[in-house]
C-alpha cells in the first residue's frame, strides 16, 4: 500500500510474493502486473485473519483477492480469483 505521498508523487513499499502466492497466480492465470495493480490501486481493502489485509480488484465478473502482511515491505501470502458477487458490499 501507499507509504507516503510527497508533492502528489506516490512512494510505495516493496512487494514480495511468496512461493505459494506465485503458485496460486499460475493456477488462476493472474499476472504479476495484476497483483501489483491490486495492491497499489485496490477497489477495496478489508481486514483478514492475524492482522493480514485483503486487497480487492474487480476484473470482469471476478475479484482478484490478494492477502498480504504489511511491515517495512508488503508480503503477499496468497492470491486468487473469486466471484465478484460474493464480495460485493452489502451482500
N, CA, C and O atoms as a printed pandas DataFrame, in Angstrom:
     atom_number atom_name residue_name chain_id  residue_number  x_coord  y_coord  z_coord
0              1         N          UNK        A               1    0.840   -1.174    0.000
1              2        CA          UNK        A               1    0.000    0.000    0.000
2              3         C          UNK        A               1    0.884    1.235    0.000
3              4         O          UNK        A               1    2.110    1.138    0.044
4              5         N          UNK        A               2    0.257    2.374   -0.049
5              6        CA          UNK        A               2    0.995    3.623   -0.137
6              7         C          UNK        A               2    1.727    3.885    1.165
7              8         O          UNK        A               2    1.133    3.808    2.241
8              9         N          UNK        A               3    3.006    4.194    1.078
9             10        CA          UNK        A               3    3.823    4.505    2.250
10            11         C          UNK        A               3    3.680    5.970    2.604
11            12         O          UNK        A               3    3.463    6.317    3.765
12            13         N          UNK        A               4    3.803    6.824    1.612
13            14        CA          UNK        A               4    3.690    8.257    1.845
14            15         C          UNK        A               4    3.393    8.949    0.527
15            16         O          UNK        A               4    3.555    8.347   -0.535
16            17         N          UNK        A               5    2.970   10.176    0.575
17            18        CA          UNK        A               5    2.695   10.951   -0.625
18            19         C          UNK        A               5    3.427   12.279   -0.500
19            20         O          UNK        A               5    3.179   13.042    0.433
20            21         N          UNK        A               6    4.324   12.557   -1.432
21            22        CA          UNK        A               6    5.114   13.779   -1.408
22            23         C          UNK        A               6    4.880   14.525   -2.715
23            24         O          UNK        A               6    5.234   14.031   -3.785
24            25         N          UNK        A               7    4.296   15.690   -2.633
25            26        CA          UNK        A               7    4.033   16.510   -3.815
26            27         C          UNK        A               7    3.326   15.726   -4.914
27            28         O          UNK        A               7    3.725   15.781   -6.077
28            29         N          UNK        A               8    2.282   14.999   -4.545
29            30        CA          UNK        A               8    1.481   14.207   -5.479
30            31         C          UNK        A               8    2.249   13.080   -6.157
31            32         O          UNK        A               8    1.772   12.531   -7.150
32            33         N          UNK        A               9    3.408   12.724   -5.655
33            34        CA          UNK        A               9    4.169   11.596   -6.178
34            35         C          UNK        A               9    4.047   10.468   -5.162
35            36         O          UNK        A               9    4.457   10.616   -4.010
36            37         N          UNK        A              10    3.477    9.329   -5.593
37            38        CA          UNK        A              10    3.286    8.203   -4.675
38            39         C          UNK        A              10    4.597    7.453   -4.487
39            40         O          UNK        A              10    5.321    7.191   -5.447
40            41         N          UNK        A              11    4.891    7.109   -3.228
41            42        CA          UNK        A              11    6.050    6.297   -2.895
42            43         C          UNK        A              11    5.499    5.012   -2.284
43            44         O          UNK        A              11    4.757    5.060   -1.303
44            45         N          UNK        A              12    5.858    3.869   -2.859
45            46        CA          UNK        A              12    5.302    2.596   -2.428
46            47         C          UNK        A              12    6.347    1.731   -1.742
47            48         O          UNK        A              12    7.548    1.848   -1.983
48            49         N          UNK        A              13    5.839    0.852   -0.870
49            50        CA          UNK        A              13    6.698   -0.141   -0.243
50            51         C          UNK        A              13    7.011   -1.237   -1.261
51            52         O          UNK        A              13    6.220   -1.487   -2.171
52            53         N          UNK        A              14    8.164   -1.890   -1.107
53            54        CA          UNK        A              14    8.472   -3.028   -1.991
54            55         C          UNK        A              14    7.493   -4.177   -1.752
55            56         O          UNK        A              14    6.964   -4.334   -0.651
56            57         N          UNK        A              15    7.258   -4.974   -2.788
57            58        CA          UNK        A              15    6.337   -6.110   -2.720
58            59         C          UNK        A              15    7.119   -7.393   -2.872
59            60         O          UNK        A              15    7.958   -7.523   -3.763
60            61         N          UNK        A              16    6.835   -8.350   -1.985
61            62        CA          UNK        A              16    7.445   -9.687   -2.040
62            63         C          UNK        A              16    6.320  -10.696   -2.228
63            64         O          UNK        A              16    5.339  -10.677   -1.485
64            65         N          UNK        A              17    6.454  -11.566   -3.207
65            66        CA          UNK        A              17    5.470  -12.617   -3.454
66            67         C          UNK        A              17    6.017  -13.939   -2.921
67            68         O          UNK        A              17    7.115  -14.351   -3.295
68            69         N          UNK        A              18    5.261  -14.600   -2.056
69            70        CA          UNK        A              18    5.687  -15.900   -1.558
70            71         C          UNK        A              18    5.573  -16.936   -2.669
71            72         O          UNK        A              18    4.913  -16.700   -3.681
72            73         N          UNK        A              19    6.213  -18.077   -2.478
73            74        CA          UNK        A              19    6.124  -19.174   -3.447
74            75         C          UNK        A              19    4.663  -19.595   -3.589
75            76         O          UNK        A              19    4.188  -19.842   -4.697
76            77         N          UNK        A              20    3.953  -19.676   -2.465
77            78        CA          UNK        A              20    2.542  -20.053   -2.505
78            79         C          UNK        A              20    1.734  -19.069   -3.351
79            80         O          UNK        A              20    0.896  -19.482   -4.152
80            81         N          UNK        A              21    1.982  -17.768   -3.176
81            82        CA          UNK        A              21    1.271  -16.758   -3.956
82            83         C          UNK        A              21    1.564  -16.927   -5.446
83            84         O          UNK        A              21    0.654  -16.825   -6.268
84            85         N          UNK        A              22    2.812  -17.183   -5.797
85            86        CA          UNK        A              22    3.166  -17.371   -7.210
86            87         C          UNK        A              22    2.489  -18.612   -7.798
87            88         O          UNK        A              22    2.058  -18.597   -8.951
88            89         N          UNK        A              23    2.396  -19.681   -7.011
89            90        CA          UNK        A              23    1.711  -20.885   -7.473
90            91         C          UNK        A              23    0.233  -20.611   -7.713
91            92         O          UNK        A              23   -0.338  -21.080   -8.697
92            93         N          UNK        A              24   -0.381  -19.858   -6.820
93            94        CA          UNK        A              24   -1.795  -19.512   -6.992
94            95         C          UNK        A              24   -1.993  -18.597   -8.206
95            96         O          UNK        A              24   -2.993  -18.710   -8.916
96            97         N          UNK        A              25   -1.051  -17.705   -8.437
97            98        CA          UNK        A              25   -1.136  -16.835   -9.609
98            99         C          UNK        A              25   -1.121  -17.672  -10.883
99           100         O          UNK        A              25   -1.872  -17.396  -11.818
100          101         N          UNK        A              26   -0.270  -18.691  -10.922
101          102        CA          UNK        A              26   -0.214  -19.578  -12.085
102          103         C          UNK        A              26   -1.534  -20.339  -12.222
103          104         O          UNK        A              26   -2.071  -20.458  -13.323
104          105         N          UNK        A              27   -2.049  -20.848  -11.120
105          106        CA          UNK        A              27   -3.287  -21.627  -11.138
106          107         C          UNK        A              27   -4.453  -20.804  -11.672
107          108         O          UNK        A              27   -5.252  -21.291  -12.472
108          109         N          UNK        A              28   -4.545  -19.545  -11.221
109          110        CA          UNK        A              28   -5.662  -18.685  -11.616
110          111         C          UNK        A              28   -5.330  -17.778  -12.796
111          112         O          UNK        A              28   -6.149  -16.946  -13.184
112          113         N          UNK        A              29   -4.143  -17.929  -13.368
113          114        CA          UNK        A              29   -3.701  -17.130  -14.509
114          115         C          UNK        A              29   -3.791  -15.627  -14.219
115          116         O          UNK        A              29   -4.343  -14.851  -15.000
116          117         N          UNK        A              30   -3.234  -15.252  -13.077
117          118        CA          UNK        A              30   -3.169  -13.855  -12.664
118          119         C          UNK        A              30   -1.727  -13.405  -12.833
119          120         O          UNK        A              30   -0.812  -14.043  -12.313
120          121         N          UNK        A              31   -1.521  -12.323  -13.550
121          122        CA          UNK        A              31   -0.164  -11.844  -13.799
122          123         C          UNK        A              31    0.384  -11.066  -12.607
123          124         O          UNK        A              31   -0.367  -10.595  -11.753
124          125         N          UNK        A              32    1.699  -10.942  -12.569
125          126        CA          UNK        A              32    2.340  -10.144  -11.521
126          127         C          UNK        A              32    1.874   -8.693  -11.608
127          128         O          UNK        A              32    1.684   -8.039  -10.582
128          129         N          UNK        A              33    1.691   -8.191  -12.816
129          130        CA          UNK        A              33    1.219   -6.815  -13.002
130          131         C          UNK        A              33   -0.173   -6.628  -12.400
131          132         O          UNK        A              33   -0.459   -5.588  -11.806
132          133         N          UNK        A              34   -1.042   -7.637  -12.553
133          134        CA          UNK        A              34   -2.385   -7.550  -11.977
134          135         C          UNK        A              34   -2.336   -7.538  -10.454
135          136         O          UNK        A              34   -3.112   -6.830   -9.812
136          137         N          UNK        A              35   -1.433   -8.315   -9.876
137          138        CA          UNK        A              35   -1.291   -8.330   -8.414
138          139         C          UNK        A              35   -0.782   -6.982   -7.920
139          140         O          UNK        A              35   -1.292   -6.443   -6.938
140          141         N          UNK        A              36    0.213   -6.443   -8.593
141          142        CA          UNK        A              36    0.744   -5.132   -8.203
142          143         C          UNK        A              36   -0.345   -4.068   -8.314
143          144         O          UNK        A              36   -0.484   -3.227   -7.426
144          145         N          UNK        A              37   -1.111   -4.099   -9.389
145          146        CA          UNK        A              37   -2.219   -3.145   -9.556
146          147         C          UNK        A              37   -3.251   -3.311   -8.448
147          148         O          UNK        A              37   -3.775   -2.324   -7.932
148          149         N          UNK        A              38   -3.542   -4.548   -8.084
149          150        CA          UNK        A              38   -4.481   -4.836   -6.994
150          151         C          UNK        A              38   -3.996   -4.220   -5.687
151          152         O          UNK        A              38   -4.795   -3.678   -4.923
152          153         N          UNK        A              39   -2.701   -4.298   -5.426
153          154        CA          UNK        A              39   -2.136   -3.768   -4.188
154          155         C          UNK        A              39   -1.970   -2.246   -4.223
155          156         O          UNK        A              39   -2.205   -1.572   -3.221
156          157         N          UNK        A              40   -1.574   -1.717   -5.358
157          158        CA          UNK        A              40   -1.312   -0.273   -5.476
158          159         C          UNK        A              40   -2.591    0.547   -5.610
159          160         O          UNK        A              40   -2.674    1.662   -5.096
160          161         N          UNK        A              41   -3.591   -0.011   -6.304
161          162        CA          UNK        A              41   -4.849    0.700   -6.558
162          163         C          UNK        A              41   -6.048   -0.209   -6.303
163          164         O          UNK        A              41   -6.806   -0.497   -7.229
164          165         N          UNK        A              42   -6.229   -0.662   -5.073
165          166        CA          UNK        A              42   -7.323   -1.596   -4.790
166          167         C          UNK        A              42   -8.689   -0.912   -4.891
167          168         O          UNK        A              42   -8.816    0.289   -4.652
168          169         N          UNK        A              43   -9.694   -1.692   -5.246
169          170        CA          UNK        A              43  -11.060   -1.195   -5.208
170          171         C          UNK        A              43  -11.573   -1.203   -3.773
171          172         O          UNK        A              43  -12.478   -0.450   -3.414
172          173         N          UNK        A              44  -10.978   -2.067   -2.967
173          174        CA          UNK        A              44  -11.381   -2.207   -1.564
174          175         C          UNK        A              44  -10.285   -2.941   -0.809
175          176         O          UNK        A              44   -9.614   -3.805   -1.372
176          177         N          UNK        A              45  -10.101   -2.604    0.461
177          178        CA          UNK        A              45   -9.186   -3.336    1.344
178          179         C          UNK        A              45   -9.968   -3.672    2.609
179          180         O          UNK        A              45  -10.580   -2.801    3.227
180          181         N          UNK        A              46   -9.937   -4.951    2.984
181          182        CA          UNK        A              46  -10.624   -5.400    4.197
182          183         C          UNK        A              46   -9.637   -6.096    5.112
183          184         O          UNK        A              46   -8.566   -6.517    4.675
184          185         N          UNK        A              47   -9.989   -6.216    6.363
185          186        CA          UNK        A              47   -9.140   -6.907    7.320
186          187         C          UNK        A              47   -9.261   -8.414    7.172
187          188         O          UNK        A              47  -10.319   -8.932    6.811
188          189         N          UNK        A              48   -8.179   -9.107    7.452
189          190        CA          UNK        A              48   -8.160  -10.559    7.387
190          191         C          UNK        A              48   -7.700  -11.138    8.714
191          192         O          UNK        A              48   -7.569  -10.409    9.697
192          193         N          UNK        A              49   -7.457  -12.414    8.751
193          194        CA          UNK        A              49   -7.003  -13.098    9.964
194          195         C          UNK        A              49   -5.566  -12.710   10.310
195          196         O          UNK        A              49   -4.763  -12.397    9.432
196          197         N          UNK        A              50   -5.266  -12.736   11.587
197          198        CA          UNK        A              50   -3.918  -12.486   12.109
198          199         C          UNK        A              50   -3.345  -11.143   11.667
199          200         O          UNK        A              50   -2.140  -11.023   11.447
200          201         N          UNK        A              51   -4.203  -10.136   11.539
201          202        CA          UNK        A              51   -3.749   -8.803   11.176
202          203         C          UNK        A              51   -3.428   -8.613    9.704
203          204         O          UNK        A              51   -2.947   -7.553    9.304
204          205         N          UNK        A              52   -3.689   -9.626    8.900
205          206        CA          UNK        A              52   -3.433   -9.501    7.463
206          207         C          UNK        A              52   -4.489   -8.611    6.823
207          208         O          UNK        A              52   -5.557   -8.378    7.390
208          209         N          UNK        A              53   -4.170   -8.124    5.636
209          210        CA          UNK        A              53   -5.100   -7.313    4.859
210          211         C          UNK        A              53   -5.418   -8.032    3.560
211          212         O          UNK        A              53   -4.631   -8.841    3.068
212          213         N          UNK        A              54   -6.592   -7.720    3.014
213          214        CA          UNK        A              54   -7.029   -8.338    1.768
214          215         C          UNK        A              54   -7.404   -7.226    0.802
215          216         O          UNK        A              54   -8.365   -6.492    1.032
216          217         N          UNK        A              55   -6.640   -7.102   -0.284
217          218        CA          UNK        A              55   -6.914   -6.114   -1.320
218          219         C          UNK        A              55   -7.799   -6.750   -2.386
219          220         O          UNK        A              55   -7.555   -7.875   -2.821
220          221         N          UNK        A              56   -8.831   -6.017   -2.801
221          222        CA          UNK        A              56   -9.740   -6.477   -3.843
222          223         C          UNK        A              56   -9.566   -5.614   -5.079
223          224         O          UNK        A              56   -9.441   -4.393   -4.983
224          225         N          UNK        A              57   -9.558   -6.255   -6.243
225          226        CA          UNK        A              57   -9.541   -5.536   -7.520
226          227         C          UNK        A              57  -10.519   -6.239   -8.446
227          228         O          UNK        A              57  -10.371   -7.427   -8.732
228          229         N          UNK        A              58  -11.522   -5.498   -8.915
229          230        CA          UNK        A              58  -12.534   -6.064   -9.797
230          231         C          UNK        A              58  -11.926   -6.361  -11.164
231          232         O          UNK        A              58  -11.197   -5.549  -11.732
232          233         N          UNK        A              59  -12.248   -7.551  -11.674
233          234        CA          UNK        A              59  -11.796   -7.984  -13.006
234          235         C          UNK        A              59  -12.958   -8.735  -13.646
235          236         O          UNK        A              59  -13.166   -9.921  -13.391
236          237         N          UNK        A              60  -13.715   -8.017  -14.486
237          238        CA          UNK        A              60  -14.904   -8.572  -15.134
238          239         C          UNK        A              60  -15.892   -9.049  -14.069
239          240         O          UNK        A              60  -16.288   -8.272  -13.201
240          241         N          UNK        A              61  -16.292  -10.320  -14.130
241          242        CA          UNK        A              61  -17.247  -10.840  -13.145
242          243         C          UNK        A              61  -16.554  -11.424  -11.917
243          244         O          UNK        A              61  -17.193  -12.038  -11.062
244          245         N          UNK        A              62  -15.248  -11.226  -11.842
245          246        CA          UNK        A              62  -14.454  -11.741  -10.726
246          247         C          UNK        A              62  -13.834  -10.605   -9.913
247          248         O          UNK        A              62  -13.859   -9.440  -10.310
248          249         N          UNK        A              63  -13.291  -10.978   -8.787
249          250        CA          UNK        A              63  -12.487  -10.057   -7.987
250          251         C          UNK        A              63  -11.172  -10.769   -7.684
251          252         O          UNK        A              63  -11.156  -11.919   -7.245
252          253         N          UNK        A              64  -10.074  -10.063   -7.926
253          254        CA          UNK        A              64   -8.761  -10.583   -7.531
254          255         C          UNK        A              64   -8.625  -10.260   -6.056
255          256         O          UNK        A              64   -8.809   -9.112   -5.653
256          257         N          UNK        A              65   -8.302  -11.267   -5.243
257          258        CA          UNK        A              65   -8.100  -11.072   -3.808
258          259         C          UNK        A              65   -6.643  -11.383   -3.495
259          260         O          UNK        A              65   -6.174  -12.502   -3.705
260          261         N          UNK        A              66   -5.937  -10.378   -2.992
261          262        CA          UNK        A              66   -4.533  -10.538   -2.608
262          263         C          UNK        A              66   -4.441  -10.388   -1.100
263          264         O          UNK        A              66   -4.705   -9.314   -0.558
264          265         N          UNK        A              67   -4.066  -11.469   -0.423
265          266        CA          UNK        A              67   -3.939  -11.468    1.038
266          267         C          UNK        A              67   -2.482  -11.184    1.352
267          268         O          UNK        A              67   -1.586  -11.862    0.848
268          269         N          UNK        A              68   -2.245  -10.169    2.194
269          270        CA          UNK        A              68   -0.875   -9.747    2.440
270          271         C          UNK        A              68   -0.644   -9.280    3.868
271          272         O          UNK        A              68   -1.574   -8.934    4.598
272          273         N          UNK        A              69    0.626   -9.283    4.236
273          274        CA          UNK        A              69    1.096   -8.735    5.507
274          275         C          UNK        A              69    1.912   -7.493    5.174
275          276         O          UNK        A              69    2.652   -7.470    4.190
276          277         N          UNK        A              70    1.774   -6.471    5.993
277          278        CA          UNK        A              70    2.461   -5.215    5.716
278          279         C          UNK        A              70    3.341   -4.815    6.887
279          280         O          UNK        A              70    2.858   -4.634    8.005
280          281         N          UNK        A              71    4.634   -4.680    6.625
281          282        CA          UNK        A              71    5.619   -4.183    7.580
282          283         C          UNK        A              71    6.421   -3.139    6.823
283          284         O          UNK        A              71    5.859   -2.199    6.260
284          285         N          UNK        A              72    7.752   -3.310    6.813
285          286        CA          UNK        A              72    8.592   -2.422    6.008
286          287         C          UNK        A              72    8.447   -2.738    4.519
287          288         O          UNK        A              72    8.863   -1.953    3.667
288          289         N          UNK        A              73    7.848   -3.904    4.213
289          290        CA          UNK        A              73    7.513   -4.274    2.848
290          291         C          UNK        A              73    6.175   -4.985    2.863
291          292         O          UNK        A              73    5.649   -5.312    3.927
292          293         N          UNK        A              74    5.633   -5.223    1.698
293          294        CA          UNK        A              74    4.360   -5.931    1.562
294          295         C          UNK        A              74    4.676   -7.362    1.147
295          296         O          UNK        A              74    5.295   -7.587    0.107
296          297         N          UNK        A              75    4.250   -8.330    1.958
297          298        CA          UNK        A              75    4.451   -9.741    1.652
298          299         C          UNK        A              75    3.108  -10.344    1.277
299          300         O          UNK        A              75    2.208  -10.447    2.111
300          301         N          UNK        A              76    2.978  -10.745    0.010
301          302        CA          UNK        A              76    1.732  -11.345   -0.467
302          303         C          UNK        A              76    1.755  -12.817   -0.108
303          304         O          UNK        A              76    2.618  -13.566   -0.566
304          305         N          UNK        A              77    0.796  -13.229    0.718
305          306        CA          UNK        A              77    0.721  -14.600    1.213
306          307         C          UNK        A              77    0.036  -15.499    0.195
307          308         O          UNK        A              77    0.497  -16.610   -0.067
308          309         N          UNK        A              78   -1.069  -15.020   -0.383
309          310        CA          UNK        A              78   -1.789  -15.789   -1.389
310          311         C          UNK        A              78   -2.614  -14.849   -2.251
311          312         O          UNK        A              78   -2.890  -13.711   -1.870
312          313         N          UNK        A              79   -3.001  -15.344   -3.419
313          314        CA          UNK        A              79   -3.794  -14.580   -4.377
314          315         C          UNK        A              79   -4.765  -15.546   -5.037
315          316         O          UNK        A              79   -4.414  -16.690   -5.326
316          317         N          UNK        A              80   -5.994  -15.082   -5.276
317          318        CA          UNK        A              80   -6.927  -15.930   -6.004
318          319         C          UNK        A              80   -8.052  -15.103   -6.607
319          320         O          UNK        A              80   -8.242  -13.940   -6.253
320          321         N          UNK        A              81   -8.794  -15.715   -7.518
321          322        CA          UNK        A              81   -9.980  -15.115   -8.115
322          323         C          UNK        A              81  -11.207  -15.665   -7.410
323          324         O          UNK        A              81  -11.267  -16.847   -7.073
324          325         N          UNK        A              82  -12.178  -14.800   -7.191
325          326        CA          UNK        A              82  -13.453  -15.214   -6.612
326          327         C          UNK        A              82  -14.567  -14.510   -7.378
327          328         O          UNK        A              82  -14.332  -13.508   -8.053
328          329         N          UNK        A              83  -15.775  -15.042   -7.267
329          330        CA          UNK        A              83  -16.910  -14.376   -7.903
330          331         C          UNK        A              83  -17.105  -13.007   -7.272
331          332         O          UNK        A              83  -17.131  -12.870   -6.049
332          333         N          UNK        A              84  -17.241  -11.997   -8.121
333          334        CA          UNK        A              84  -17.431  -10.622   -7.654
334          335         C          UNK        A              84  -18.661  -10.523   -6.760
335          336         O          UNK        A              84  -18.636   -9.808   -5.758
336          337         N          UNK        A              85  -19.730  -11.226   -7.103
337          338        CA          UNK        A              85  -20.984  -11.140   -6.348
338          339         C          UNK        A              85  -20.819  -11.590   -4.890
339          340         O          UNK        A              85  -21.564  -11.146   -4.017
340          341         N          UNK        A              86  -19.867  -12.450   -4.634
341          342        CA          UNK        A              86  -19.647  -12.930   -3.269
342          343         C          UNK        A              86  -19.078  -11.843   -2.353
343          344         O          UNK        A              86  -19.316  -11.870   -1.146
344          345         N          UNK        A              87  -18.333  -10.891   -2.912
345          346        CA          UNK        A              87  -17.664   -9.888   -2.099
346          347         C          UNK        A              87  -18.156   -8.472   -2.340
347          348         O          UNK        A              87  -17.537   -7.511   -1.882
348          349         N          UNK        A              88  -19.263   -8.336   -3.053
349          350        CA          UNK        A              88  -19.819   -7.004   -3.246
350          351         C          UNK        A              88  -20.306   -6.461   -1.909
351          352         O          UNK        A              88  -20.782   -7.211   -1.057
352          353         N          UNK        A              89  -20.184   -5.164   -1.739
353          354        CA          UNK        A              89  -20.619   -4.533   -0.487
354          355         C          UNK        A              89  -22.108   -4.781   -0.273
355          356         O          UNK        A              89  -22.917   -4.724   -1.199
356          357         N          UNK        A              90  -22.433   -5.058    0.986
357          358        CA          UNK        A              90  -23.837   -5.236    1.336
358          359         C          UNK        A              90  -24.376   -6.628    1.110
359          360         O          UNK        A              90  -25.565   -6.865    1.321
360          361         N          UNK        A              91  -23.521   -7.574    0.678
361          362        CA          UNK        A              91  -24.005   -8.944    0.468
362          363         C          UNK        A              91  -23.327   -9.877    1.430
363          364         O          UNK        A              91  -23.595  -11.079    1.416
